[in-house]
Amino acid sequence: MGSTGSAAREAARPATTGRRGAVVAALMLSMALAALDATIVSTAVPQIVGDLGGFSVFSWLFSGYLLAVTVTLPVYGKLSDTFGRKPVLIAGSVVFLLGSLLCAVAWNMGALIAFRIVQGLGGGALQGTVQTLAADLYPLKDRPKIQSKLSTVWAVSAVAGPGLGGVLAAYADWRWIFLINLPIGAVALWLIVRHLHEPVREATAHARVDWAGALAVFACGGVLLTALVQGGVAWPWLSVPSLALFGAGLALVAVVVLVERRAAEPIIPGWVWRRRTIAAVNLALGALGLLMVAPSVFLPTYAQSVLGLAPVAAGFVLSVWTLSWPVSAALSQHVYRRIGFRNTAMLGIGTAALILFAFPFLPYPGQAWQPTLLMLLLGAALGLFQLPLIVGVQSTVGWAERGTTTASVLFCRQTGQTIGAAVFGAVANGVLAARLGGAGDLDSVTRALDSGPAPEATRRAIADAVHAVYLGAAGAAALAFLVLLFLAPRKFPMLKD
């Protein structure tokens, strides 16, 4: 595995102590906040734009937050390994709550976007450190329980976010979307301060932080993810802004490699990619982020435009996977204890590939129960895939490497989602333009459907576009299967609890 002596010493480190139930409650509240704020703004956009203006740039309310979360994950992971989970989680919570307060008092769209980025800077600490602490708190045999709880909280919060945002914007004020974070976050922060106790680490006094590497990673990730998020939306893919951003991003990749190779304690250490287990899990969960875009982004449009469902019913078709995913994840321990982490994950992602591949073969226009059943099965398959990989990879490293490892996994999954949104958006728009003779992209067509039922030609074009996206998602699942088959070891090199 490399660094064997260090890993053995860290494996013997005393466990994180304190009132575990209170700490777990704080972790679940923190996870709920991070998940809610990724989606809660979406249904409140009309009220926000009506109050502040800035319709042309409102998409940055989502992109800015997600970009900040994604690019800070590796930084917070390394900091938690250096200084401990508690100070990083406290600092991240304070930044997140400060960003929420500033968002609530924003005076124009530019200020709100800037404060959403501040929120995201704290959200990165919440996501990565919560997952790492969950592994610190529980031995291997009990980790599926806490991870399935966190998965449930994440799924329910992400799905409930748009509905809650719409209710607050309609019956109170859109600023309450951010103000509601303050009491919930304050409770989570108090529980962490009061009940989480970590052993004193000798290395803290001599810790060396790679601030140059952190800045380089932040700049590189920000530029490349901005190019992916805005390409084909704010400007054409082959336009000067798009090419300039990709060129600058590639140059910054070289800078990151140069800085990290010279750093004594790099933010992204080379062993993250040199160890087969971690590299395989990173790539596999990157593919997971890619394929998740198909149902989460395109299925609601399909349900409304092709099946003719109301928005609430369309949301239900998507949300059923949040029922089967955590249940499957919780039960996955009974499978991976028999056949191993890798084989369990391969079983899950192989099944997911078949389910995604089956979607384009649904009858047209079909019944609502058909995609609903597929989503229920897909959630069960992905629960078997994701949780064994996270639990398994966290169990191959000691305390001093767990934060970095967990952050690298989450970073790859988030990056996969960003790439998937860009790639599948281009695929859907290309198919739609071909079927409708260049009549526009998916967003413009679906906005036009608000005025009445879609013509038959438009419904068929949307169905073909979504089918193409699902085939691409099936390909991403197959890629994850092959990565695990050829790169991941058959038996993960476990450390003793």
N, C-alpha and C positions, 0 to 999 in steps of 0.2 A: 504493500500500500504506500510505502514511502513515509518518512518521518515516523518510523515505528516507535522509537523511544519516547518521542514527544506524545504520540497518540496514546501510548500505554499509560503515561503519567496522567494525561488528561482524562482517560477513561476511569482512573481511580479517584478523580476529584470528587469531593463531597457534593451531594445533590443540592440543588436549590431548595431552600427551606422556607417555612412560613405556613400560614393557613392555606392549604392548597385549594380548598373549595372557594375561598374568597378570591384567590388569584385567578382561578379558572373563570369565575364570574366576570372579573375585570377583563380577561382576555376575550371572552365572548362579546362583551359590550364594545371593546375596541374594534374587534373584527366587524361587528355590525355597523359601526360608524364608517369604517373604511369602505365597506361594500355599499352602504346606502348612498354615500356621497359620489360614487361612481355613476349612479343612475337617477338619483332623486330629482335632478334639475331638469331632466328631459321634458316632462309634461308641463313644466312651469315656464317654458321659454316664451310663449305669447305674453304672459303677464310681465315677465322681466323685460322683454323688448319694448312692450308698451310703456313701461315706466322709465327705462334708461335709454332706449334707442339702441343703435348698434346692431341691427339685424344682419348686416353683411359679415360680421365677425363672431356671431353668437356661438358658432361651433367650437370655438376655443374654450368655452365654458366646460366642455367635456374633454377636449384634446389637451388643454393646458394641465388639468388635474391629472389625467392618466399619464402624460409625459413625465410630470414631476415625480409621480409615484414610481414609475418604471426605472428612470435613470438614477434614482437615489437608493434603490434596493441593494445594489452591491456595496455602496458606501456604508449604509447602516449595518449590513451584515458583517463587514470587517470591523466596524466600530464596536458592535456588540461582542465580538470575539476578543477585542482588545480591552474594553472598559467594563464589560458585563452587560447583561440584558436590561437590568433595571434602569441605569442612567439613560440608556438609549431610548427605552420605551417612555420614560418620563419626559425627556426632551422632545421626542416626537409628538407625544400627546399635547404638550404645551404649544408647540408650533401649530398643530392641527387645530386646536381650540382657538388660538389667536387668529389663524386664517379664517375660521368660521365666523368669529366676531367681526372681523374686518369685512367679510363678504356681506354680512347683514347690514352694514352701514355704508356700502359702496354707493357712490354718487353718480357713476356713469359706467358704461360697459367696459371701458378700458381698465378702470379700477377693479371691477368685479372679476375680470379675467386674471389680473395680477394677483388678487387675493385668493383666487381659486388655485393658482400655482403655489402660493404659500401653503394652502391647505394640503396640496399634494406632496409638498416637501415633508410635512408631518405624516401624511398617509403612508409614505414609503416605510417609515419606521414602524408604524402600526402593523402593516401586513407582514413584513419579514420577521420582526421580533416576536410577534404573537406566535407564529408557527414554530420558531426556534424554542421559545419558552415551553411550548407544549411538549416538545421532545425532552427538554430538561426536567420537567416535572414528573414524567411518567416513565417507568421502565418499558422495554420493548413490548412485553406481553399486554400492557395496558394502553399503549399509544393509539391503537385503532379507535378506542372509545373517545378520547379527547379530540382526535383528528376528525372523526365523524361528526362530533358536536360542532366543531368549527366549520366543517363543510356545510352542515345544515344551516348554521347562522348565516354563512356567506350566501348560500343559495336563496334562502328566504328573504334576506335583506336586499339582495340585488333585484329580485323579482318584485318585492313590495315597494322598492324605491320610487318608480314612476307613479304608482297609485298614490302613495303618501305625498309626493311632491304636488300632484294635481289637486289633492284635497286641501293641502295647506295654502296653495296659491289661490284656489277658488273661494275658500271659506274663511281664510284669515288674511295672510299677506305672504308674498313669496319670500320675504326676509326671514320668516319663521322656518323655512327650509334649513337655514344655517343656525338660527338661534336654538333650535331644538337639540343641536349637538352639545350645547354648553352644559346643561345639567347632566346628560348621560355621560359625556366625557369626563366631567368633574367627579362623578361617582367612580368611574373606572380608574381615574388617576389617584383618587384617595385610597382605593383598595390596593393598588400597586404600591404606593408609598407606605401604607400602613402594614401590609401583610406579606410582601415579597422580600425575602432576605436571601442574599447570595453570599457565599463564602468569600473572604478576602483573598485577593490574588496578588502574589508577589510581583507579577509582571507589570501590574498597573503603574507602579512608580517609574518604571523604565520604558513605558510604552512609547512607541514611535509611530506617529500617524502619517500616512502617505497623502498629505494634502494636495500635492501636485498631481498625484494619480487620481485622487477623488475629483479634482477639477477637470482633468482631462477626460475621465469617464463620463462625467456629467455633460460636458460640452459635446463629446462625440455622440453619446446617446441622444441628447436633445436635438442635435442637427439631423441625424439620420432618421429618427422617429418623426420629426417634423416633416421631413421630405416624404415619408411614407403616408403620414396622416393627411397632408394637404395636397399631395400629388393627385391629379385627376379630379380634384375638388375646387381648390382655390386657383389652380393653374393647371394647364395640360402637362402630361408626364414628360414630354420632350421639350418643354419650354425652358427659357433661360433660368428662371428661379429654381425649377426642379433640378436641372442639371448642375446648377451652382451648389445647391444644398448637398446633392449626392457627392459631388467632387470634394466639397469641404469635409463632408463626413468621412470619406475614404482617407483623406489626408489626416484627419484627427484619429482615425484608427491606427495609423502608423505612429502618431505621437503617443497614443495610449500604450502601444507595444513597447516603444522606446523607454517611456517613463517607468512602466511597470517592471521591465527587465532590470532596471538600475535601482529600483526601490528596495530597501531592506525589508519592509513589511508592506508588500503591494496590496492595493485594494482588491484587485482580481489576480490572485496568485496563480502561477502556472499549473500547480497541481490540480486545480479545478478541472482542467482539460486533459491532464496527463493520466489521471486515474480512470480506468475504463468504466467503472461503475458510475461515477459522477458524470462523466462526459456523456454516457449513454442515456442517463436519466435526464440530463439537461436537454439533449436533442429530442428525446421522446416527448417530454412535456412541452417543448417548443412546438412540436407537431400537434399536441393537444390544443394549445392556444389557437393554432391555425384552424383546426377543424371546428372548434367551438363557435367560430364566427358564423358558420352556415346556419345553424338553427337560431342562435340568439339574435342575429341581425336580420336574416331574410325570411324566417318562418312566419313572423307576424304579418309581413306584407303578403306572403302567399295565402295565409289563412283569410285575410280580409278581401284581397283582390280576386283570388281564384275560387275559394270556398264560399265567399260572400258572408263571412262571419262579422259580427260586431266587434269593436276593439276589445271589450272585456272577454268575450269568448275566444278571440284570437290570442289574447294573453294567456288564457288557461291552457290552450294547446301547447304553448311553449313551457309553461310553468310546471307541467306534470313531471318533467325530468328532475325537478328539485325534490320530488317525493321519493323517487327510486334511487337517485344517486347516493344520498347519505345512508339509506338503508343497506344498499349494496356495499358501500364502503365499510360500514360497521361489521358486516358479515364476512368481509374479505379475509379477515384474520384466520378464519376456519379453512380457507382455501390455501393461503400462502404458507401456513404452517405445515401443510401436506405436500405441496408441490413447489414451494419457493416463491420468492418475490418476482423474479423474472417471468416464470411461467404463468403466474397469476395475471400479471400485467399483460402478457401476450394474449392470454385467453380473453381478457377484457377488450383490448384494442382490436383484436381480430374480429370479435363479435361486433364491435362498433363499426368496423369497416363494412361488414356485410349489411348492417342496418342502414348505414348512410347510402350504400350502393343501391339498396332496395327502394329508397325514396322516389327516384325518378320513374319507377315502374308502377307507382300508384295509379289507379284509374283516374281519368280526367272527366269531370272536375273532381269527382270523388266525394267521400263523406268525411266529416270532421273527425270521426273516431279513428280513421286510418292513420293520419299523421300523429294523432294523439298517442295511439298505441306504439308507434315507432319511437316517439320521444320518451315514452315510459321505459321502453327496452333500452334505448340509447343511454339514459341516465344510469340504469343498472349496469350496463357494460362499462361505462366510464368510471363508475365507482370502483369496479374491480381493477381498473387500470391505474388511476391516479394515486389512490391512497397507499397501496403496497409500494409504489415507487418512492413516495415521500418518506414513509416510515422506514423503508429499507435503506435509502441513501443516508438518512440521518443516523442510522445505526451503524454505519461504516466509519464514522468519524468521532473523535473525542470532542469534549466541550469546547476547546479552543478553536475548532474548525467548523463547528456545527452552524454558527451564524452565517459564515461565508458560504457554506455549502447550501443551506436553505435559501439564502438570498439569490444564489446563482440559478437555482431551480425555478424560483418564482420569477426572476428576471427573464429567463428564457421563455416561460409560459406567457408572460405579458408581451414580450417582443413578438412571439408567435401570433398573438391576437392582433397586434398592430399590423404585422405583415399580412395576415389573413384578411383584415378589413380592406387593405389596399388592393390586394391581388383579386379577391373574390368580388369586390366592388367593380373592378375593371372587367372581370369576366361577365358579370351580370349585365353591365351596361353594354358590353360588346354584343352579347346575344340579343339583348333587347333592341339595340339599334339595327341589327341585321334583320330581325323579324318585322320591325315596324318601319323599315326604310329610313333609318337615321332620325327617328322622330324624337329622340331625347334619351336621357338616362333614367334609371329606375326611380330616383328621387322625384324628378319632375313628373313622371307618369303617375306615381302613387299620390302625389299632391293633387294632381288633376282629378283623381278618383273621388276626392272629397265632395265634388259637386254632383255625383250621381254614380250609378252602376257602370262598371267598365264594359266597353264594347267587347264582343267575343274575341276579336283579333288581339286586343290588348291583354285580355285574360290569358289567352294561350301563350302570348309572348312572355308574360311575367312567369307563367308556369315553366316555360322552357328555360328562362334565365335562372330561376331558382333550382331547377333540376341540374343545370350545368354546375352551379355552385356546390350542390350536394355531391356530385361526382368528384369535384375537386377535393371536398372534405374527405370522401372515401379514400382518395389517393393519399392525403395527408395521414390518415389512419394506417394505411398500408405501409407508408414510409416509417412510421413509429414502430410498427411490428418488425420491419426489417432491421431497424436500428437495434432493437432489443435482441433480435435473433443473432446478429453477427457481431455486435459490439459489446453488449452487456455480458458479464460472466454468468454462468449457469447458477452459481451460488454466490451471493453477495458476501464479501469478506467482513463479517460482523465483528464488532468489538464487544467485550463483556459489558453489561450494565454496571 
